[in-house]
Amino acid sequence: MALLYCPVELAARGITKLEQDWVALSRNAVLGLAVAGCVFALSYTNGGFDTTTKSYAGISAWWLLGTGAAIGIAGARARVDRLALVCLGLLACFAIWTLLSMSWSSDGGRAFDQFNEVSFYVAVLALAIVIARLVPSSVIVTGVALAISAIGCVALVSRFFPSTFGVEPSTILPAINSRLSFPLGYWNGLGIEMALAYPLLLSIMASRRSRLASALAALPLPILGAVMYLTSSRGAFVAAVVAVAAYLLLAPNRWPALAATALAGCAGAFSVRALVHKTVLLSGAMTDPVGVHQGHRAALLIGIACVVSALVWVGLVEAGRRLRTPPRRAGWAVAGLIVVAAVLAVALSHPIAKFDDFRSNSFATSGSSASYINNHLLSSSGSGRWQFWGVASHEFQAHPLNGGGAGSWQSWWLQYGTLGSFFSQYAHSLYLESLAELGIVGLLLIGGAVLVGALGAVRAAVETRSGDVAAAAAVGIAFFAAAAYDWIWQLAGLAIVGVGLLGVALGARPSTRAVEWGRFGMVRPLLALVAVSAIIPQVVALASGIHLQKNQDAFDAGQLAKAKREALAAKAVEPWNSDAYYWLAVTDRYLGQLPAASAAIRSGIRRAPRNYLMWEEAARIDAYRGDAVNARRDIDQVRRLNPNSPIFPKSS
């Protein structure tokens, strides 16, 4: 436990300076590797999307906070800035408001899951703030950069050497096979995660670290560009621009940072050039011999590019040490040229026409699967986002103060969506979805947390004049900017990067007014009590999820008696979760226990009255019971809640 104490306490224990340095080095290495392991593990497990995965992670995060409060690591003279505390408080209030929405939500189970999700992010933010007061920001920045680079390597290997991870192509939507999504399971999420790595790697390259560390940071640059291109994610390129621009504005050593950015751009351009004509590889034909050969060749080219990038950067660093720093006027001139170039690029891209395309119902799916990546990247289609946001606005107008309740947007989309049978769970915008589901109160809470957090992170980067803090702040800003147009908030492996690094930036600036936590005798036990209280809902969701998974496994295996026991166990653990009643009803129907099935599905309907699947199952059960009147009423409800349900014939 000595690793957790500050140098003053170590000196008080009679530990020498050399021993203190060794303790600090060991502590930093352990924490850096632990951070890298957590980010990699969550990203690799389907992006941390599954509810059970988030529950495991939430339990671990709150346990660490509770343990830290119990042993007092947070009280080691680490004063936290007030903006950090305000940001943390607003996010905690957002979590509580999400929990309260269970009382008016159309699906209490989904609302409970969303509360646990936000609760987990509260713990991540608190941990990041505390850790930033204990270790240098460079430790966390390096750990996260290592994890994302490793995920990028895994993603490329899965495409270039398909048999390595056993990734199976989609048979439902063959067109999306061309878009790289493994291991996060969502192409935009994977692309945005790669984009967030740029400020981290650039800060290491432009820092005063060793030549080896600087060169190693340049190695993954071609990999990031290749992965972003293969995901065909326009949002990833937007996030990269935001992240790099924020970093360049906040970095204290802008000339080295600008040189590193130029090298990153060249490395990415080479990766795209190495891939753009390999049509079979781009089509996602994993078993085609030509595609396999193209993948091997691309792997060789990008591997060489990685080595060349590192060597070129070493040469640039050596040359830079022999050159004088350009005058301030040169810097302003370069900045002005960049701004003028950006304005001209926007003006020449016909923004009004592109905005019209964005609002249209069209999707960028024309052409063969081999050309899909290029067609999609060059298109201005919104892929339904304008329609998603319109339904979110509709739900907000119906419930302006408190919204329809957490988890309710999906049912509104099914009922009022304008893209036919196109399905989406999320509104592709954290802020508009919060406005729809949690009303103006929810938007003010999450929006306030983001604004205060961004302000505190920028102030910390400016006052500390640290490239690592600037990189952490840039990642946090870019993540929450990307959350405005995609559903990356639900990918825990990606969200902990954005939320965590925002917390690192907030915690890097110590408060000049706050008193030591140790003077408040009740703070430690209170924090421990909060941590235990937050763990309980996570355990409930985890237990329910495990029972439901066992129910479905047993059901698929034909073990109906066991499936029923597991459904009953899930209902007992989480009685407000309609999924437990749904699967209990399905199991009872297959067992021939129709009265029990009818009672179960009606209980589920009371808990999720806007879930059309409940009414579909109720119609089946009523039909088996010979109750044609109620079956027709159930079908009418299905038609009202989901007029595009596949059970209804399509009009010619």
C-alpha positions as CSV (number, residue, x, y, z in Angstrom):
1,M,0.0,0.0,0.0
2,A,3.0,2.3,0.2
3,L,2.6,2.9,-3.5
4,L,-0.5,5.0,-2.8
5,Y,1.1,7.5,-0.4
6,C,2.6,10.9,-1.3
7,P,6.4,11.7,-1.0
8,V,5.9,13.7,2.3
9,E,4.3,10.7,4.0
10,L,7.0,8.4,2.6
11,A,9.7,10.7,4.0
12,A,7.9,10.7,7.3
13,R,8.2,6.9,7.3
14,G,12.0,7.2,7.0
15,I,12.2,6.1,3.3
16,T,15.2,7.5,1.4
17,K,15.0,9.6,-1.8
18,L,16.2,6.7,-4.0
19,E,13.5,4.4,-2.5
20,Q,10.9,7.1,-3.0
21,D,11.9,7.4,-6.7
22,W,11.6,3.6,-7.0
23,V,8.2,3.6,-5.3
24,A,7.0,6.4,-7.6
25,L,8.3,4.7,-10.7
26,S,6.7,1.4,-9.7
27,R,3.4,3.1,-8.8
28,N,3.3,4.9,-12.1
29,A,4.0,1.8,-14.1
30,V,1.4,-0.3,-12.3
31,L,-1.3,2.4,-12.6
32,G,-0.4,3.0,-16.3
33,L,-0.6,-0.6,-17.2
34,A,-3.8,-1.0,-15.1
35,V,-5.5,1.9,-17.0
36,A,-4.3,0.4,-20.3
37,G,-5.7,-3.0,-19.3
38,C,-9.1,-1.6,-18.3
39,V,-9.6,0.4,-21.5
40,F,-8.4,-2.5,-23.7
41,A,-10.6,-5.1,-21.9
42,L,-13.8,-3.0,-22.1
43,S,-13.1,-2.1,-25.7
44,Y,-12.4,-5.7,-26.7
45,T,-15.5,-7.0,-25.2
46,N,-17.9,-5.6,-27.8
47,G,-17.0,-2.1,-26.8
48,G,-18.4,-2.6,-23.3
49,F,-21.9,-2.4,-24.7
50,D,-23.5,-5.3,-22.9
51,T,-25.4,-4.6,-19.7
52,T,-23.6,-7.4,-17.8
53,T,-20.2,-6.1,-18.9
54,K,-21.1,-2.6,-17.7
55,S,-22.3,-4.0,-14.4
56,Y,-19.0,-5.8,-13.8
57,A,-17.1,-2.7,-14.7
58,G,-19.4,-0.5,-12.5
59,I,-18.9,-2.8,-9.5
60,S,-15.1,-2.7,-9.9
61,A,-15.0,1.1,-10.2
62,W,-17.2,1.8,-7.2
63,W,-15.3,-0.9,-5.2
64,L,-12.1,0.9,-6.0
65,L,-13.6,4.3,-4.9
66,G,-15.0,2.7,-1.7
67,T,-11.7,1.0,-0.9
68,G,-9.7,4.2,-1.6
69,A,-12.0,6.2,0.7
70,A,-11.6,3.6,3.4
71,I,-7.8,3.7,3.4
72,G,-7.7,7.4,2.8
73,I,-5.7,7.7,-0.5
74,A,-7.9,10.6,-1.5
75,G,-7.1,12.5,1.7
76,A,-3.4,12.6,1.1
77,R,-3.2,16.4,0.8
78,A,-4.8,16.2,-2.6
79,R,-7.0,19.3,-3.0
80,V,-9.6,19.0,-5.8
81,D,-10.6,22.0,-7.9
82,R,-14.1,23.3,-7.4
83,L,-15.0,23.0,-11.1
84,A,-14.1,19.3,-10.9
85,L,-16.4,18.9,-7.9
86,V,-19.2,20.8,-9.7
87,C,-18.8,18.6,-12.9
88,L,-18.9,15.5,-10.7
89,G,-21.9,16.7,-8.8
90,L,-23.8,17.5,-12.0
91,L,-23.1,14.1,-13.5
92,A,-24.2,12.4,-10.2
93,C,-27.4,14.4,-10.3
94,F,-27.9,13.3,-13.9
95,A,-27.6,9.7,-12.7
96,I,-30.1,10.3,-9.9
97,W,-32.6,12.0,-12.3
98,T,-32.2,9.0,-14.6
99,L,-33.1,6.7,-11.7
100,L,-36.1,8.8,-10.7
101,S,-37.4,8.5,-14.2
102,M,-38.2,4.9,-13.6
103,S,-41.4,6.2,-12.0
104,W,-42.6,7.7,-15.2
105,S,-40.7,5.8,-17.9
106,S,-42.5,3.5,-20.3
107,D,-39.9,0.8,-19.5
108,G,-38.5,0.7,-16.0
109,G,-36.0,-2.0,-16.8
110,R,-34.3,0.1,-19.5
111,A,-34.4,3.2,-17.2
112,F,-32.7,1.2,-14.5
113,D,-30.0,0.0,-16.9
114,Q,-29.3,3.5,-18.0
115,F,-29.0,4.6,-14.4
116,N,-26.3,2.0,-13.8
117,E,-24.6,3.1,-16.9
118,V,-24.4,6.7,-15.8
119,S,-23.5,5.6,-12.3
120,F,-20.5,3.8,-13.7
121,Y,-19.3,6.9,-15.5
122,V,-19.7,8.9,-12.3
123,A,-17.3,6.5,-10.6
124,V,-14.9,6.7,-13.6
125,L,-14.9,10.5,-13.4
126,A,-14.3,10.5,-9.7
127,L,-11.5,7.9,-10.0
128,A,-9.8,9.9,-12.7
129,I,-9.9,13.1,-10.7
130,V,-8.4,11.4,-7.7
131,I,-5.7,9.5,-9.7
132,A,-4.7,12.7,-11.4
133,R,-3.9,14.1,-7.9
134,L,-1.7,11.1,-7.1
135,V,0.3,10.5,-10.3
136,P,1.5,12.6,-13.3
137,S,-1.0,13.0,-16.1
138,S,1.6,11.5,-18.5
139,V,1.0,8.1,-16.8
140,I,-2.7,8.0,-17.7
141,V,-2.1,9.5,-21.2
142,T,0.5,6.9,-22.0
143,G,-1.7,4.0,-20.7
144,V,-4.8,5.1,-22.7
145,A,-2.7,5.6,-25.8
146,L,-1.2,2.2,-25.4
147,A,-4.6,0.6,-25.1
148,I,-6.2,2.3,-28.1
149,S,-3.1,1.5,-30.2
150,A,-3.5,-2.1,-29.2
151,I,-7.2,-2.1,-30.2
152,G,-6.2,-0.6,-33.5
153,C,-3.7,-3.4,-34.1
154,V,-6.3,-6.0,-33.2
155,A,-8.8,-4.4,-35.6
156,L,-6.4,-4.4,-38.5
157,V,-5.2,-8.0,-37.9
158,S,-8.9,-9.1,-37.9
159,R,-9.2,-7.7,-41.4
160,F,-5.8,-8.5,-42.8
161,F,-5.6,-12.0,-41.2
162,P,-9.3,-13.0,-40.9
163,S,-8.8,-16.4,-39.3
164,T,-6.9,-14.9,-36.4
165,F,-9.9,-14.0,-34.3
166,G,-12.6,-16.0,-36.0
167,V,-14.7,-13.0,-37.1
168,E,-17.7,-14.1,-39.1
169,P,-19.1,-11.9,-41.8
170,S,-22.7,-10.7,-41.4
171,T,-25.3,-12.6,-43.4
172,I,-28.1,-10.2,-42.4
173,L,-26.5,-7.0,-43.8
174,P,-23.8,-8.1,-46.2
175,A,-23.1,-4.5,-47.2
176,I,-21.7,-3.6,-43.8
177,N,-19.1,-6.4,-44.0
178,S,-16.9,-3.8,-45.8
179,R,-16.9,-1.6,-42.7
180,L,-14.4,-2.6,-40.0
181,S,-16.1,-2.9,-36.6
182,F,-14.3,-5.6,-34.7
183,P,-13.7,-5.7,-31.7
184,L,-16.0,-2.8,-30.6
185,G,-18.9,-4.2,-32.7
186,Y,-19.7,-0.7,-34.1
187,W,-17.8,0.9,-36.9
188,N,-18.3,4.5,-35.9
189,G,-17.4,3.7,-32.3
190,L,-14.1,2.0,-33.5
191,G,-13.3,4.9,-35.8
192,I,-14.0,7.5,-33.1
193,E,-11.8,5.6,-30.6
194,M,-8.9,5.7,-33.0
195,A,-9.5,9.5,-33.5
196,L,-9.3,10.1,-29.8
197,A,-5.8,8.5,-29.7
198,Y,-4.3,11.3,-31.9
199,P,-3.9,14.0,-29.1
200,L,-2.4,11.4,-26.8
201,L,0.2,10.2,-29.2
202,L,1.0,13.7,-30.4
203,S,1.5,14.8,-26.8
204,I,4.0,12.0,-26.2
205,M,5.8,12.8,-29.5
206,A,6.0,16.5,-28.8
207,S,7.0,16.1,-25.1
208,R,10.5,16.1,-23.6
209,R,10.4,12.4,-22.9
210,S,13.1,10.1,-24.1
211,R,13.8,9.6,-27.9
212,L,12.6,6.0,-27.5
213,A,9.2,7.0,-26.1
214,S,8.8,9.7,-28.7
215,A,9.6,7.3,-31.5
216,L,7.3,4.6,-30.1
217,A,4.4,7.1,-30.0
218,A,4.9,7.7,-33.8
219,L,4.7,3.9,-34.6
220,P,0.8,3.6,-34.5
221,L,0.0,6.6,-36.6
222,P,-0.4,4.6,-39.9
223,I,-2.5,2.1,-38.0
224,L,-4.9,4.8,-36.8
225,G,-5.4,6.1,-40.3
226,A,-6.0,2.7,-41.8
227,V,-8.5,1.7,-39.2
228,M,-10.4,5.0,-39.5
229,Y,-10.5,4.5,-43.3
230,L,-11.7,0.9,-43.1
231,T,-14.5,1.9,-40.7
232,S,-15.7,4.4,-43.3
233,S,-16.7,6.6,-40.4
234,R,-17.2,10.3,-41.3
235,G,-17.8,11.0,-37.6
236,A,-14.4,9.6,-36.8
237,F,-12.7,12.1,-39.1
238,V,-14.8,14.9,-37.6
239,A,-13.8,13.8,-34.0
240,A,-10.1,13.6,-35.1
241,V,-10.2,17.2,-36.4
242,V,-11.9,18.4,-33.2
243,A,-9.4,16.5,-31.0
244,V,-6.3,17.6,-32.8
245,A,-7.5,21.2,-33.1
246,A,-8.2,21.4,-29.4
247,Y,-4.8,19.9,-28.6
248,L,-2.9,22.3,-30.8
249,L,-4.8,25.3,-29.2
250,L,-4.0,24.1,-25.7
251,A,-0.5,22.6,-26.1
252,P,2.3,24.7,-24.7
253,N,4.9,23.5,-27.3
254,R,2.9,24.1,-30.5
255,W,5.7,23.9,-33.1
256,P,6.7,20.3,-32.2
257,A,2.9,19.5,-31.9
258,L,2.3,20.9,-35.3
259,A,5.2,18.9,-36.8
260,A,3.8,15.8,-35.2
261,T,0.4,16.5,-36.6
262,A,1.8,16.9,-40.1
263,L,3.6,13.6,-39.8
264,A,0.3,12.0,-38.6
265,G,-1.5,13.4,-41.6
266,C,1.1,12.0,-44.0
267,A,1.1,8.6,-42.3
268,G,-2.7,8.4,-42.5
269,A,-2.7,9.5,-46.1
270,F,-0.2,6.7,-47.0
271,S,-2.3,4.1,-45.2
272,V,-5.4,5.2,-47.2
273,R,-3.3,5.1,-50.4
274,A,-2.1,1.6,-49.6
275,L,-5.8,0.4,-49.2
276,V,-7.9,2.4,-51.6
277,H,-7.4,0.1,-54.6
278,K,-7.6,-3.2,-52.8
279,T,-11.2,-3.7,-53.7
280,V,-11.6,-7.3,-52.6
281,L,-10.1,-6.5,-49.2
282,L,-12.4,-3.4,-48.9
283,S,-15.4,-5.5,-49.7
284,G,-14.9,-7.6,-46.5
285,A,-14.7,-10.9,-48.5
286,M,-12.8,-12.6,-45.7
287,T,-12.6,-16.0,-47.4
288,D,-11.7,-14.9,-50.9
289,P,-8.1,-15.8,-51.7
290,V,-7.6,-12.5,-53.5
291,G,-8.8,-10.6,-50.5
292,V,-6.5,-12.6,-48.2
293,H,-3.5,-11.9,-50.4
294,Q,-4.4,-8.2,-50.5
295,G,-4.7,-8.2,-46.8
296,H,-1.2,-9.7,-46.3
297,R,0.2,-7.1,-48.7
298,A,-1.5,-4.2,-47.0
299,A,-0.2,-5.5,-43.6
300,L,3.3,-5.4,-44.9
301,L,3.0,-1.9,-46.3
302,I,1.4,-0.5,-43.2
303,G,4.0,-2.2,-41.0
304,I,6.8,-0.6,-43.0
305,A,5.0,2.7,-42.8
306,C,4.9,2.4,-38.9
307,V,8.7,1.9,-38.8
308,V,9.3,4.7,-41.3
309,S,7.0,7.1,-39.2
310,A,9.1,6.4,-36.1
311,L,12.4,6.9,-37.9
312,V,11.2,10.1,-39.6
313,W,10.0,11.5,-36.3
314,V,13.4,10.7,-34.7
315,G,15.1,12.6,-37.5
316,L,12.7,15.6,-37.1
317,V,13.3,15.7,-33.4
318,E,17.0,15.8,-33.9
319,A,16.7,18.5,-36.6
320,G,14.3,20.5,-34.4
321,R,16.9,20.7,-31.6
322,R,19.3,22.4,-33.9
323,L,16.8,25.0,-35.1
324,R,15.7,28.2,-33.4
325,T,12.1,28.5,-32.3
326,P,10.2,30.5,-35.0
327,P,8.9,33.9,-33.8
328,R,5.4,34.4,-32.5
329,R,4.4,36.2,-35.8
330,A,5.2,33.0,-37.7
331,G,2.9,31.1,-35.5
332,W,0.1,33.5,-36.0
333,A,0.7,33.4,-39.7
334,V,0.5,29.6,-39.8
335,A,-2.7,29.7,-37.6
336,G,-4.2,32.2,-40.0
337,L,-3.4,30.1,-43.0
338,I,-5.0,27.1,-41.4
339,V,-8.2,29.1,-40.6
340,V,-8.4,30.5,-44.1
341,A,-7.9,27.1,-45.7
342,A,-10.6,25.6,-43.4
343,V,-13.1,28.4,-44.3
344,L,-12.4,28.0,-48.0
345,A,-12.8,24.3,-47.8
346,V,-16.2,24.7,-46.2
347,A,-17.3,27.4,-48.7
348,L,-16.2,25.3,-51.7
349,S,-18.0,22.2,-50.5
350,H,-21.5,23.6,-51.1
351,P,-22.6,23.5,-47.5
352,I,-26.3,24.2,-48.2
353,A,-26.5,21.3,-50.7
354,K,-24.7,19.0,-48.3
355,F,-27.1,20.1,-45.4
356,D,-30.0,19.2,-47.7
357,D,-28.5,15.8,-48.3
358,F,-27.9,15.3,-44.6
359,R,-31.6,16.0,-43.9
360,S,-32.9,13.7,-46.6
361,N,-34.0,10.1,-46.1
362,S,-31.3,8.7,-48.4
363,F,-28.5,6.4,-47.2
364,A,-25.0,6.2,-48.8
365,T,-25.4,2.6,-49.8
366,S,-25.1,2.8,-53.6
367,G,-22.6,0.8,-55.5
368,S,-20.9,-2.5,-54.8
369,S,-19.7,-3.5,-51.4
370,A,-16.2,-3.0,-52.6
371,S,-16.9,0.7,-53.3
372,Y,-19.1,1.2,-50.3
373,I,-16.3,2.6,-48.1
374,N,-15.4,5.3,-50.5
375,N,-19.0,6.1,-51.4
376,H,-20.0,6.5,-47.8
377,L,-17.0,8.6,-46.8
378,L,-17.5,11.0,-49.7
379,S,-21.3,11.3,-49.2
380,S,-23.1,13.9,-47.1
381,S,-26.1,11.6,-46.1
382,G,-27.1,11.8,-42.5
383,S,-27.9,8.1,-42.4
384,G,-31.2,8.9,-40.7
385,R,-29.8,11.2,-38.0
386,W,-32.0,14.1,-38.9
387,Q,-35.0,11.8,-38.6
388,F,-33.8,10.4,-35.3
389,W,-33.4,13.9,-33.9
390,G,-36.8,14.9,-35.2
391,V,-38.5,12.1,-33.2
392,A,-36.5,13.1,-30.2
393,S,-37.8,16.6,-30.6
394,H,-41.4,15.2,-30.9
395,E,-41.0,13.3,-27.6
396,F,-39.6,16.3,-25.8
397,Q,-42.6,18.4,-27.0
398,A,-44.9,15.8,-25.5
399,H,-43.0,15.8,-22.1
400,P,-41.0,19.1,-21.9
401,L,-40.1,19.1,-18.2
402,N,-39.2,15.5,-17.4
403,G,-39.3,13.7,-20.8
404,G,-40.7,10.3,-21.5
405,G,-38.4,8.6,-19.0
406,A,-35.0,7.0,-19.6
407,G,-35.1,4.3,-22.3
408,S,-38.3,5.6,-23.9
409,W,-36.9,7.0,-27.2
410,Q,-36.7,3.6,-28.9
411,S,-40.5,3.1,-28.5
412,W,-41.2,6.6,-29.8
413,W,-39.0,5.9,-32.9
414,L,-40.8,2.7,-33.6
415,Q,-44.2,4.5,-33.4
416,Y,-43.3,7.8,-35.1
417,G,-40.2,7.1,-37.1
418,T,-40.2,8.2,-40.7
419,L,-37.7,5.7,-42.2
420,G,-40.0,2.7,-42.6
421,S,-38.8,-0.4,-40.8
422,F,-35.3,1.1,-40.1
423,F,-34.6,0.2,-36.5
424,S,-32.5,2.2,-34.0
425,Q,-32.2,1.9,-30.2
426,Y,-30.7,5.3,-29.7
427,A,-31.2,8.9,-31.0
428,H,-27.6,9.2,-32.1
429,S,-27.1,12.2,-29.9
430,L,-26.5,12.1,-26.1
431,Y,-28.0,15.6,-25.7
432,L,-31.1,15.3,-27.8
433,E,-31.8,11.8,-26.4
434,S,-31.5,13.2,-22.9
435,L,-33.8,16.1,-23.8
436,A,-36.4,13.6,-25.1
437,E,-36.2,11.0,-22.3
438,L,-35.4,13.3,-19.3
439,G,-36.7,16.6,-20.4
440,I,-35.2,20.0,-19.9
441,V,-34.0,19.0,-16.5
442,G,-32.0,16.1,-17.9
443,L,-30.5,18.2,-20.7
444,L,-29.4,21.0,-18.2
445,L,-27.8,18.4,-16.0
446,I,-25.8,16.5,-18.6
447,G,-25.1,19.7,-20.6
448,G,-24.0,21.5,-17.5
449,A,-21.7,18.7,-16.5
450,V,-20.1,18.7,-20.0
451,L,-19.7,22.5,-20.2
452,V,-18.3,22.8,-16.7
453,G,-16.0,19.9,-17.3
454,A,-14.7,21.3,-20.6
455,L,-14.2,24.7,-19.0
456,G,-12.3,23.2,-16.1
457,A,-10.2,21.0,-18.4
458,V,-9.2,24.0,-20.6
459,R,-8.3,26.1,-17.6
460,A,-6.2,23.2,-16.2
461,A,-4.3,22.8,-19.5
462,V,-3.6,26.6,-19.8
463,E,-2.5,27.0,-16.2
464,T,-0.4,23.9,-15.9
465,R,1.2,24.4,-19.4
466,S,1.4,20.6,-19.7
467,G,1.1,18.9,-23.1
468,D,-0.3,15.8,-21.3
469,V,-3.1,17.8,-19.7
470,A,-3.8,19.5,-23.0
471,A,-4.1,16.1,-24.7
472,A,-6.4,14.8,-21.9
473,A,-8.6,17.9,-22.2
474,A,-8.7,17.6,-26.0
475,V,-9.8,13.9,-25.8
476,G,-12.6,14.8,-23.3
477,I,-13.8,17.7,-25.5
478,A,-13.7,15.6,-28.7
479,F,-15.6,12.7,-27.1
480,F,-18.4,14.9,-25.9
481,A,-18.5,16.6,-29.3
482,A,-18.8,13.2,-31.0
483,A,-21.5,12.2,-28.5
484,A,-23.7,15.0,-30.1
485,Y,-24.0,13.0,-33.4
486,D,-23.4,9.3,-32.4
487,W,-24.4,6.9,-29.7
488,I,-20.9,6.4,-28.3
489,W,-22.2,7.2,-24.8
490,Q,-23.5,3.6,-24.7
491,L,-20.1,2.1,-25.5
492,A,-18.5,1.9,-22.1
493,G,-15.0,1.0,-23.6
494,L,-15.1,4.3,-25.4
495,A,-16.9,6.4,-22.8
496,I,-14.4,5.7,-20.1
497,V,-11.7,7.2,-22.4
498,G,-13.6,10.4,-22.9
499,V,-15.0,10.7,-19.3
500,G,-11.8,9.5,-17.7
501,L,-9.5,11.8,-19.5
502,L,-11.8,14.7,-18.9
503,G,-11.4,13.8,-15.2
504,V,-7.7,13.6,-15.5
505,A,-7.5,17.1,-16.9
506,L,-9.9,18.4,-14.2
507,G,-7.8,16.7,-11.5
508,A,-4.5,17.9,-12.8
509,R,-5.1,21.5,-11.5
510,P,-5.1,21.6,-7.7
511,S,-7.4,24.0,-6.0
512,T,-5.8,27.0,-4.3
513,R,-8.7,27.5,-1.9
514,A,-10.0,24.1,-1.0
515,V,-9.0,22.7,2.4
516,E,-7.6,19.2,2.9
517,W,-10.2,16.5,2.8
518,G,-8.6,14.9,5.8
519,R,-9.9,17.6,8.0
520,F,-13.5,16.4,7.4
521,G,-13.8,13.3,9.5
522,M,-17.1,12.2,7.9
523,V,-15.9,12.4,4.3
524,R,-14.2,9.1,4.2
525,P,-17.0,7.0,5.6
526,L,-19.6,8.9,3.6
527,L,-17.7,8.2,0.4
528,A,-17.4,4.5,1.3
529,L,-21.2,4.4,2.0
530,V,-22.0,6.0,-1.3
531,A,-19.8,3.5,-3.1
532,V,-21.5,0.6,-1.4
533,S,-24.9,2.1,-2.2
534,A,-23.9,2.4,-5.9
535,I,-22.7,-1.2,-6.0
536,I,-26.0,-2.6,-5.0
537,P,-27.9,-1.6,-8.2
538,Q,-25.0,-2.8,-10.3
539,V,-25.2,-6.2,-8.6
540,V,-29.0,-6.4,-9.1
541,A,-28.6,-5.6,-12.8
542,L,-25.8,-8.1,-13.1
543,A,-27.7,-10.9,-11.4
544,S,-30.8,-10.3,-13.5
545,G,-28.8,-10.3,-16.7
546,I,-27.0,-13.5,-15.8
547,H,-30.3,-15.2,-15.1
548,L,-31.9,-14.0,-18.4
549,Q,-28.8,-15.2,-20.3
550,K,-29.1,-18.6,-18.7
551,N,-32.8,-18.6,-19.5
552,Q,-32.2,-18.0,-23.2
553,D,-29.3,-20.6,-23.3
554,A,-31.6,-23.2,-21.7
555,F,-34.5,-22.2,-24.0
556,D,-32.3,-22.7,-27.1
557,A,-31.1,-26.1,-25.7
558,G,-34.7,-27.2,-25.3
559,Q,-34.4,-27.3,-21.4
560,L,-37.7,-25.5,-20.8
561,A,-38.0,-26.4,-17.1
562,K,-34.6,-24.9,-16.4
563,A,-35.4,-21.9,-18.6
564,K,-38.5,-21.2,-16.5
565,R,-36.5,-21.4,-13.3
566,E,-34.1,-18.8,-14.6
567,A,-36.8,-16.5,-15.8
568,L,-38.5,-16.7,-12.4
569,A,-35.1,-16.0,-10.7
570,A,-34.6,-12.9,-13.0
571,K,-38.1,-11.7,-12.1
572,A,-37.4,-12.1,-8.4
573,V,-34.2,-10.2,-8.6
574,E,-35.5,-7.4,-10.8
575,P,-39.3,-7.3,-10.6
576,W,-39.5,-4.1,-12.6
577,N,-37.7,-5.5,-15.6
578,S,-40.2,-6.4,-18.3
579,D,-37.7,-8.7,-20.1
580,A,-38.0,-11.2,-17.3
581,Y,-41.8,-11.4,-17.7
582,Y,-41.5,-11.6,-21.5
583,W,-39.2,-14.6,-21.4
584,L,-41.2,-16.2,-18.6
585,A,-44.3,-15.9,-20.9
586,V,-42.5,-17.3,-23.9
587,T,-41.2,-20.2,-21.9
588,D,-44.7,-20.9,-20.4
589,R,-46.2,-20.8,-23.9
590,Y,-43.8,-23.5,-25.1
591,L,-44.5,-25.5,-22.0
592,G,-48.2,-25.3,-22.8
593,Q,-49.0,-23.5,-19.6
594,L,-51.1,-20.8,-21.3
595,P,-52.9,-19.3,-18.2
596,A,-49.5,-18.7,-16.6
597,A,-48.1,-17.4,-19.8
598,S,-51.0,-14.9,-20.2
599,A,-50.5,-13.7,-16.6
600,A,-46.8,-13.2,-17.1
601,I,-47.2,-11.3,-20.3
602,R,-49.9,-9.0,-18.9
603,S,-47.5,-8.3,-16.0
604,G,-44.8,-7.4,-18.5
605,I,-47.2,-5.1,-20.4
606,R,-47.9,-3.2,-17.2
607,R,-44.2,-2.6,-16.8
608,A,-43.5,-1.7,-20.4
609,P,-46.8,-0.7,-22.1
610,R,-45.1,0.8,-25.1
611,N,-43.0,-2.3,-25.9
612,Y,-44.7,-3.8,-29.0
613,L,-42.9,-7.1,-28.5
614,M,-45.0,-7.6,-25.3
615,W,-48.2,-7.1,-27.3
616,E,-47.1,-9.5,-30.1
617,E,-46.5,-12.2,-27.5
618,A,-49.8,-11.5,-25.9
619,A,-51.5,-11.9,-29.3
620,R,-49.8,-15.3,-29.8
621,I,-50.8,-16.5,-26.3
622,D,-54.5,-15.3,-26.8
623,A,-54.6,-17.0,-30.2
624,Y,-53.4,-20.3,-28.7
625,R,-56.0,-19.9,-26.0
626,G,-58.7,-19.3,-28.6
627,D,-59.4,-15.8,-27.5
628,A,-59.8,-14.1,-30.9
629,V,-61.2,-10.9,-29.5
630,N,-58.2,-10.1,-27.3
631,A,-55.8,-11.3,-29.9
632,R,-57.2,-8.8,-32.4
633,R,-56.9,-6.1,-29.7
634,D,-53.3,-7.0,-29.1
635,I,-52.5,-6.9,-32.8
636,D,-54.1,-3.4,-33.0
637,Q,-51.8,-2.3,-30.2
638,V,-48.8,-3.7,-32.1
639,R,-49.9,-1.8,-35.2
640,R,-50.2,1.4,-33.2
641,L,-46.9,1.0,-31.4
642,N,-44.9,-0.3,-34.4
643,P,-46.8,0.2,-37.7
644,N,-43.8,-1.1,-39.6
645,S,-43.6,-4.4,-37.7
646,P,-42.7,-7.3,-40.1
647,I,-45.8,-9.2,-39.0
648,F,-47.9,-6.7,-41.1
649,P,-47.9,-7.2,-44.9
650,K,-46.4,-4.4,-46.9
651,S,-48.7,-2.5,-49.3
652,S,-47.7,-2.7,-52.9
